[in-house]
Amino acid sequence: MMKEGLLDSVPELTRFSLKGQMVVPSEIRKELHLEEGDIFANALTKDIVLLKRIRNPILQEDLTIIKEAEAAWKEVEEGKLRTMEAKDFLKEIKEW
């Protein structure tokens, strides 16, 4: 579970290497217990990349979450937004 306030902080910046690799900040790796060899599903919409760690084998829940995120970003791109306070957004993300 994410620590209270972790998403409230200014996000760390990262860069791609010449080989297209990206560093996930150590605080996030520790919080999610990420290890070498972990597998992620990727979803893309315009300039947003969503990474979802998947278990082996891929669970239907993992695929559903990716599809829901892609659909949500499509709605954002189409201007079908709904506004909410930052604290409510963070609460919804944690529940998700």
C-alpha distances in whole Angstrom, upper triangle without the diagonal:
4,6,9,12,11,12,15,16,19,18,19,22,23,26,27,30,33,32,29,26,23,21,17,17,16,13,11,13,11,8,8,11,13,17,20,21,18,19,18,20,21,22,25,26,29,27,23,22,19,17,15,14,16,17,21,22,21,20,21,18,17,20,20,17,19,22,21,20,23,25,23,24,27,28,27,29,32,31,30,27,26,25,22,21,19,16,17,16,13,12,13,11,8,10,11
4,6,8,7,8,11,12,15,14,16,19,20,24,25,28,31,30,28,25,21,19,16,14,14,11,9,12,11,7,8,11,14,17,20,22,19,20,19,20,21,22,24,25,27,25,21,20,17,16,15,15,18,19,23,24,23,22,23,19,18,22,21,18,19,23,21,19,22,24,22,23,26,26,25,28,30,30,28,26,24,23,20,19,16,14,15,14,10,11,13,10,7,11,12
4,6,6,8,10,11,14,14,16,19,21,25,27,29,33,32,30,27,23,21,17,15,14,11,10,13,11,8,11,13,16,19,23,24,22,23,22,24,24,25,27,28,29,27,24,23,20,19,19,18,21,22,26,28,26,25,27,23,22,25,25,21,23,26,24,22,26,27,25,25,29,29,27,30,33,32,30,27,26,24,21,19,16,14,16,15,12,12,15,13,10,13,15
4,6,8,8,10,14,15,17,20,23,26,29,31,35,35,32,29,25,23,20,18,17,13,13,16,15,12,14,17,19,23,26,28,25,26,24,26,26,26,28,28,30,27,24,24,22,21,21,21,24,25,29,31,29,28,28,25,24,27,26,23,24,27,25,23,26,27,25,25,29,28,26,29,32,30,29,26,24,22,19,16,13,11,13,13,10,10,13,12,10,13,15
4,5,5,7,10,12,14,18,20,24,27,29,33,33,30,28,24,22,18,16,16,13,13,16,16,13,15,18,20,24,26,28,26,27,25,26,26,26,27,27,28,25,23,23,21,21,21,22,25,27,30,32,30,29,30,26,25,28,27,23,25,27,25,23,26,27,24,24,28,27,25,28,30,29,28,25,23,21,18,15,12,10,13,13,9,11,14,13,11,15,17
4,5,6,9,9,11,15,17,21,23,26,29,29,27,24,20,18,15,12,13,9,9,13,12,10,12,15,17,20,23,25,22,23,21,23,23,23,24,25,26,23,20,20,18,18,18,19,22,24,28,29,28,27,28,25,23,26,25,22,22,25,23,21,24,26,23,23,27,27,24,27,30,28,28,25,23,21,19,17,13,12,15,14,10,12,14,12,11,15,16
4,5,8,8,11,14,16,20,22,25,29,29,25,23,20,18,15,13,15,11,10,14,15,12,13,17,18,21,24,25,22,23,21,22,21,21,21,21,22,20,17,17,16,16,17,18,21,24,27,29,27,26,27,23,22,24,23,19,20,23,21,18,21,22,20,19,23,23,21,23,26,25,24,21,20,18,16,14,10,10,12,10,7,10,12,10,10,13,14
4,7,8,12,15,18,21,24,27,31,31,28,26,22,20,18,16,17,14,13,17,17,15,17,20,21,25,27,29,26,27,24,25,24,24,24,24,24,22,19,20,19,20,20,22,25,28,31,33,30,30,30,27,25,27,26,23,23,26,23,21,23,25,22,21,25,24,22,24,27,25,25,21,20,17,15,12,9,9,12,11,8,11,14,12,12,16,17
4,6,9,12,15,19,22,25,28,29,26,24,20,18,16,13,15,12,12,16,16,15,17,20,20,24,26,28,26,26,24,25,24,24,24,24,25,22,19,20,19,20,21,22,26,28,32,34,31,31,32,29,27,29,28,25,25,27,26,22,25,27,24,23,26,26,23,26,29,27,27,24,23,20,18,16,12,12,16,14,12,15,17,15,15,19,20
4,7,9,13,16,19,22,26,27,24,22,18,17,15,13,15,13,13,17,18,16,18,21,21,24,26,28,26,26,24,25,24,23,23,23,23,19,18,19,19,19,21,23,26,29,32,34,32,32,33,30,27,29,29,25,25,27,26,22,24,26,23,22,26,26,23,24,27,26,27,23,23,21,19,17,13,15,18,16,14,17,19,17,17,21,21
4,6,10,13,16,19,23,23,20,19,15,13,11,10,12,11,11,14,16,15,16,19,18,21,23,24,22,23,21,22,20,20,20,20,20,17,15,15,15,16,18,20,23,26,29,31,29,29,30,27,25,26,26,23,22,25,24,20,22,24,22,20,24,24,21,23,26,25,26,23,23,21,20,18,15,16,18,16,14,17,19,16,17,20,20
4,7,10,14,16,20,21,18,16,12,10,9,7,10,10,10,13,14,14,16,18,17,20,21,23,21,22,20,22,20,21,20,21,21,17,16,16,16,16,19,20,23,26,29,31,29,30,31,28,26,27,28,24,23,26,26,22,24,26,24,22,26,27,24,25,28,28,29,26,26,25,24,22,18,20,22,20,17,21,22,19,19,23,22
4,7,10,13,17,18,15,14,10,9,9,8,12,12,12,14,17,17,18,20,18,20,21,23,22,22,20,21,19,20,19,20,19,15,14,14,16,16,19,20,24,27,30,31,29,31,32,29,26,27,28,25,23,26,26,22,23,26,24,22,25,26,23,24,28,27,29,26,27,26,25,24,21,22,24,21,20,23,24,21,22,25,24
4,7,10,13,14,12,10,7,6,7,8,11,13,12,14,16,17,18,19,17,18,18,20,19,20,18,20,18,19,18,19,19,15,14,13,15,15,18,19,22,25,28,30,28,29,31,29,25,26,28,25,23,26,26,22,23,26,25,22,25,27,25,25,28,29,30,28,29,28,28,27,23,25,27,24,22,25,25,22,23,26,25
4,6,10,11,9,8,6,7,10,11,14,16,16,16,19,20,20,21,19,20,19,20,20,20,19,20,18,19,18,19,18,15,15,14,16,16,19,20,23,26,28,30,28,30,32,30,27,27,29,26,24,26,27,24,24,27,26,23,26,28,26,25,29,29,31,29,31,30,30,30,26,28,30,27,25,28,28,25,26,29,27
4,7,8,5,5,5,8,11,13,16,18,17,17,20,22,21,22,19,19,18,19,19,18,17,18,16,17,16,18,17,14,15,13,16,15,19,19,22,25,27,28,27,29,30,29,26,26,28,26,23,26,27,23,23,26,26,23,25,28,26,25,29,30,31,30,32,32,32,32,29,31,32,28,27,30,30,26,27,30,28
4,5,5,5,6,9,12,14,17,20,19,18,22,24,23,23,20,20,18,18,19,19,19,20,18,20,19,21,21,18,18,16,19,18,21,21,24,26,28,29,28,31,32,32,28,28,31,28,26,28,30,26,26,30,29,27,29,32,30,29,32,33,35,34,36,35,36,35,32,34,35,32,30,33,33,29,30,33,31
4,6,7,10,12,16,18,21,24,23,22,25,27,26,26,23,22,20,20,22,21,21,22,20,22,20,23,22,19,20,18,21,20,23,24,26,29,29,31,30,33,34,34,30,30,32,30,27,30,32,29,28,31,31,28,30,33,31,30,33,35,37,36,38,38,38,38,35,37,38,35,33,37,36,32,34,36,34
4,6,9,12,15,18,20,23,22,21,24,26,25,25,21,20,17,17,19,18,18,19,18,20,19,22,21,19,20,17,19,18,21,21,23,26,26,28,27,30,31,31,27,27,30,28,25,28,30,27,26,30,30,27,29,32,31,30,33,35,36,36,38,38,38,39,35,37,38,34,33,36,35,31,32,35,32
4,7,10,13,16,19,21,20,19,22,24,22,23,19,19,17,17,17,17,15,16,14,16,15,18,18,15,16,14,16,15,18,19,21,24,25,26,25,27,29,28,24,24,27,25,22,25,26,23,22,26,26,24,25,29,27,26,29,31,33,32,34,34,35,35,32,34,34,31,30,32,31,28,29,32,29
4,7,10,13,15,18,16,15,19,21,19,19,16,16,13,14,15,14,14,15,14,16,16,19,19,17,16,13,15,14,16,16,19,21,23,24,23,26,27,27,23,24,26,24,21,24,26,23,23,26,26,24,26,29,28,27,31,32,33,32,34,34,34,34,31,32,33,29,28,31,30,26,27,30,27
4,6,9,12,15,13,13,16,18,17,17,14,15,13,14,14,14,13,15,14,16,16,18,18,15,14,12,13,12,15,15,18,21,23,25,23,25,27,26,22,23,25,23,20,23,24,21,21,25,25,22,25,27,26,25,29,30,31,30,31,31,31,31,27,29,30,26,25,27,27,23,24,27,25
4,6,9,11,10,10,13,15,14,15,12,13,12,14,14,15,14,16,16,18,18,21,21,18,16,14,15,13,15,15,18,21,23,25,24,26,28,26,23,24,26,23,21,25,26,22,23,27,26,24,27,29,27,27,31,32,33,31,32,31,31,30,26,27,29,26,23,26,26,23,23,26,24
4,6,8,7,7,10,11,11,12,9,11,12,14,12,14,13,15,15,17,18,20,21,18,15,13,13,11,13,13,16,19,21,23,22,23,25,23,20,22,24,21,19,23,23,20,21,25,24,22,25,27,25,26,30,30,31,29,29,29,28,27,23,24,26,23,20,23,23,19,19,22,21
4,6,6,6,9,10,11,12,11,13,14,16,15,17,16,18,18,20,20,22,23,20,18,16,16,14,16,15,19,21,24,26,25,26,28,26,23,25,26,23,22,26,25,22,24,27,26,24,27,29,27,28,32,31,32,30,30,29,28,26,23,23,25,22,20,22,23,19,19,23,22
4,5,5,6,8,10,10,9,11,13,16,15,17,17,20,20,22,23,26,26,23,21,19,18,16,17,16,19,21,23,26,25,26,29,26,23,26,27,24,24,27,27,25,26,30,28,27,30,32,30,31,35,35,35,32,33,31,30,28,24,24,26,24,21,23,24,21,20,23,23
4,6,5,6,9,10,10,13,15,18,16,19,18,21,21,23,24,26,27,24,21,19,18,16,17,16,20,21,24,27,25,26,28,25,23,26,27,23,23,27,26,24,26,29,27,26,30,31,29,30,34,33,33,31,30,29,27,25,21,21,23,21,18,20,21,18,17,20,20
4,5,5,6,8,8,11,14,16,14,15,14,17,17,19,21,22,24,21,18,16,15,13,13,13,16,18,21,23,22,23,24,22,19,22,23,20,20,23,23,20,22,25,24,23,26,28,26,27,31,31,30,28,28,27,25,24,20,20,21,19,16,18,19,15,14,18,17
4,6,5,6,5,8,10,13,11,13,13,16,17,20,21,24,25,23,20,17,16,13,13,11,15,16,19,21,21,22,24,22,19,22,23,20,20,24,24,21,24,27,25,25,28,30,28,30,33,33,33,31,31,30,28,27,24,23,25,22,19,21,22,18,17,20,19
4,6,5,7,9,12,15,13,16,16,19,21,23,25,27,29,26,23,21,19,16,16,14,17,18,20,23,22,23,26,23,21,24,25,22,23,26,26,24,26,29,28,27,31,32,31,32,36,36,35,33,32,31,29,28,24,23,25,23,20,21,22,19,17,20,20
4,6,8,11,15,17,14,16,16,19,20,22,24,26,28,25,22,20,18,15,14,13,16,17,20,22,22,22,24,21,19,22,23,20,21,24,24,22,24,27,25,25,29,30,28,30,33,33,33,30,29,28,26,25,21,20,22,20,16,17,19,16,13,16,17
4,5,9,12,14,11,13,13,15,17,19,21,24,26,24,20,18,15,13,11,9,12,13,16,19,18,18,20,18,16,19,20,17,18,21,21,19,22,25,23,24,27,28,27,29,32,32,31,29,29,28,26,25,22,21,22,20,17,18,18,15,13,16,15
4,6,10,12,10,13,13,17,19,21,24,26,29,26,23,20,18,15,13,11,13,13,16,18,18,19,22,20,17,21,22,20,20,24,24,22,25,28,27,27,30,32,31,32,35,36,35,33,33,32,30,29,26,25,26,24,21,21,22,19,17,19,18
4,7,9,7,10,11,14,16,19,21,24,26,24,21,18,16,12,12,9,11,12,14,17,17,18,21,19,16,19,21,19,19,23,23,21,23,26,26,25,29,30,29,31,34,35,34,32,32,32,31,30,27,26,27,24,22,23,23,19,18,20,19
4,6,6,9,12,15,17,21,23,26,28,26,23,20,18,15,14,11,12,12,14,17,17,19,22,21,18,21,23,21,21,25,26,24,26,29,29,28,31,33,32,33,37,37,37,36,36,36,34,34,30,30,31,28,25,26,26,23,22,24,22
4,6,9,12,15,17,21,23,26,28,26,24,20,19,15,15,12,13,14,14,17,18,20,23,23,20,22,25,23,22,26,27,25,26,30,30,29,32,34,33,34,37,38,38,37,38,37,36,36,33,33,33,31,28,29,29,25,25,27,25
4,6,10,13,15,19,21,25,27,25,23,19,18,14,14,11,11,11,11,14,15,18,21,21,17,19,23,21,20,23,25,24,25,28,29,28,30,33,33,33,36,38,37,36,37,37,37,37,34,33,34,31,29,30,29,26,25,27,25
4,7,10,13,17,19,23,25,24,21,17,15,12,10,7,8,8,9,12,12,15,18,17,14,16,19,18,17,20,22,21,22,25,25,25,28,30,30,30,33,35,34,33,34,34,33,33,30,30,30,28,25,26,25,22,21,23,21
4,7,10,13,16,20,23,22,19,15,13,10,8,6,6,7,8,10,10,12,15,15,12,13,16,15,14,17,19,18,19,22,23,23,25,27,27,28,31,32,32,31,32,33,32,33,30,30,30,27,25,26,25,21,21,22,20
4,6,10,13,16,19,18,15,12,9,6,5,4,6,9,10,12,10,12,14,14,10,11,14,12,11,14,16,14,15,19,19,19,21,24,23,24,27,29,28,27,28,29,29,30,27,27,27,24,22,24,22,18,19,20,17
4,7,10,14,17,17,14,10,8,6,5,6,7,10,12,12,9,11,12,12,8,8,11,10,8,11,13,12,12,16,17,16,18,21,21,21,24,26,26,25,27,28,28,29,27,27,26,23,22,23,21,18,19,20,17
4,7,10,13,13,10,7,6,5,7,9,10,14,15,16,13,15,15,14,11,10,13,11,8,11,13,11,10,14,15,14,15,19,18,18,21,23,23,23,25,26,26,28,25,26,26,22,22,23,21,18,20,21,17
4,7,10,11,8,6,5,7,8,12,13,16,18,18,15,16,15,15,12,10,12,10,7,8,10,8,7,11,12,10,12,15,15,15,18,20,20,20,22,23,24,26,24,25,24,21,21,22,20,17,19,20,17
4,7,7,6,5,6,9,12,15,16,20,22,22,19,20,19,18,15,14,15,13,10,11,12,10,7,11,12,9,10,14,13,12,15,18,18,19,21,22,24,25,23,26,25,21,21,24,21,18,21,22,19
4,6,5,7,9,12,14,18,20,23,25,25,22,22,21,20,18,16,16,15,12,12,12,10,7,10,10,7,7,11,10,9,12,14,15,16,18,20,22,24,22,25,24,20,21,23,21,18,22,23,19
4,6,8,11,14,17,21,23,26,28,28,25,26,25,24,21,20,20,18,15,15,16,13,11,13,13,9,9,12,11,9,12,14,16,16,19,21,23,24,23,26,25,21,22,25,23,21,24,25,22
4,7,10,13,17,20,22,26,28,29,25,26,26,25,22,21,21,19,16,17,17,14,12,15,14,10,12,15,12,11,15,16,18,17,20,21,22,23,21,24,24,20,21,24,22,20,23,25,22
4,6,10,13,16,19,23,25,26,22,23,23,21,18,18,18,15,13,14,14,11,10,13,12,9,11,14,12,11,15,16,17,16,18,19,20,21,19,22,21,18,18,21,19,16,19,21,18
4,7,10,13,16,19,21,22,19,20,20,19,16,15,16,14,11,13,14,10,10,13,13,10,13,16,14,14,18,19,20,19,21,22,22,23,21,23,23,19,19,21,19,16,19,20,17
4,7,10,12,16,19,19,16,17,17,15,12,12,13,10,8,11,11,8,9,12,12,10,13,15,15,15,18,20,20,19,20,21,21,22,20,21,21,17,16,19,17,13,16,17,14
4,7,9,13,16,17,14,15,16,14,11,12,13,11,9,12,13,10,11,15,15,14,16,19,18,19,22,23,23,22,23,24,24,24,22,23,22,19,18,19,18,14,16,17,14
4,6,10,13,14,11,12,13,11,7,9,11,8,7,11,12,10,12,15,15,15,18,20,20,21,24,25,24,23,24,24,24,25,22,23,22,19,17,19,17,13,14,15,12
4,7,10,12,10,11,13,11,8,11,13,11,10,14,15,14,16,19,19,19,21,24,23,25,27,29,28,27,27,28,27,27,25,25,24,21,19,20,19,16,15,17,14
4,7,8,6,7,10,9,6,9,12,11,10,14,15,15,16,19,20,20,23,25,25,26,29,30,29,28,29,30,29,30,27,27,26,24,22,22,21,18,17,18,15
4,6,5,7,10,10,8,11,14,13,14,17,18,18,20,22,23,24,26,28,28,30,32,33,32,31,32,33,32,32,30,29,29,26,24,24,23,20,19,19,17
3,5,8,11,12,11,12,15,16,16,18,20,21,22,24,26,26,28,30,31,32,34,36,35,34,35,36,35,36,34,33,32,30,28,28,26,24,23,23,21
4,6,9,11,10,11,14,15,15,17,20,20,21,24,25,26,28,30,31,32,34,36,34,34,35,36,36,37,35,34,33,30,29,29,27,24,24,23,21
4,7,8,7,8,11,12,12,14,16,17,18,20,21,22,24,26,27,28,30,32,31,30,31,33,32,34,32,31,30,27,26,26,24,21,21,21,18
4,5,5,7,9,10,11,13,15,16,17,19,20,22,23,25,27,28,29,31,29,29,30,31,31,32,30,30,28,26,25,24,22,20,20,19,16
4,5,5,6,9,10,11,12,14,15,16,18,20,21,23,24,26,27,29,27,27,27,29,29,31,29,29,27,25,24,24,21,19,20,18,15
4,5,5,6,9,10,10,12,14,15,16,18,20,21,23,24,26,27,25,25,25,26,26,27,26,26,23,21,21,20,17,16,16,14,11
4,5,5,6,9,10,11,13,14,16,17,19,20,21,23,25,26,25,24,25,26,26,27,25,25,24,21,20,20,18,15,16,15,12
4,5,5,6,9,10,11,12,14,16,17,19,20,21,23,25,23,23,24,26,26,28,27,27,25,22,22,22,19,17,18,17,14
4,5,5,6,9,10,11,12,14,15,17,18,20,21,23,21,21,22,24,24,26,25,25,23,20,20,20,17,15,17,15,12
4,5,5,6,9,10,10,12,14,15,17,18,20,21,19,19,19,21,21,23,21,21,19,17,17,17,14,12,13,12,9
4,5,5,6,9,10,11,12,14,15,17,19,20,19,19,20,22,22,24,22,23,21,18,18,19,16,14,16,15,12
4,5,5,6,9,10,11,13,14,15,17,19,17,18,19,21,22,25,23,24,22,19,20,21,17,15,18,17,13
4,5,5,6,9,10,11,12,14,15,17,15,15,16,18,19,21,20,21,19,16,17,17,14,13,15,14,11
4,5,5,6,9,10,11,12,14,15,14,14,15,17,17,19,18,19,18,14,15,16,13,11,14,14,10
4,5,5,6,9,10,11,12,14,14,14,16,18,20,22,21,23,21,17,18,20,17,15,18,18,14
4,6,5,6,9,10,11,13,11,12,14,17,19,21,21,23,20,17,19,20,16,15,19,18,15
4,5,5,6,9,10,11,9,9,11,13,15,18,17,19,17,14,16,17,13,13,16,16,13
4,5,5,6,9,10,10,10,12,14,16,18,17,20,18,15,17,18,15,14,18,18,15
4,5,5,6,9,9,10,13,16,18,21,21,23,21,18,20,22,19,18,21,21,18
4,5,5,6,5,7,10,13,15,19,19,21,19,16,19,20,17,17,21,20,18
4,5,5,6,6,9,11,14,16,16,19,18,15,17,19,16,16,20,20,18
4,5,8,9,12,14,17,20,20,23,21,18,20,23,20,19,23,23,21
4,6,8,12,15,18,21,21,24,22,20,23,24,21,21,25,25,22
4,6,9,11,15,18,19,22,20,18,21,23,20,20,24,24,22
4,7,10,13,17,18,21,18,16,20,21,18,19,22,22,20
4,6,10,13,14,17,15,13,16,18,15,16,20,20,18
4,7,10,12,14,12,11,14,15,13,15,18,18,17
4,7,9,12,10,9,13,14,13,14,17,18,17
4,6,8,6,6,10,11,10,12,15,15,16
4,5,5,6,9,10,11,12,14,16,17
4,5,5,6,9,10,10,12,14,15
4,5,5,6,9,10,11,12,14
4,5,5,6,9,10,11,12
4,5,5,6,9,10,10
4,5,5,6,9,10
4,5,5,6,9
4,5,5,6
4,5,5
4,5
4
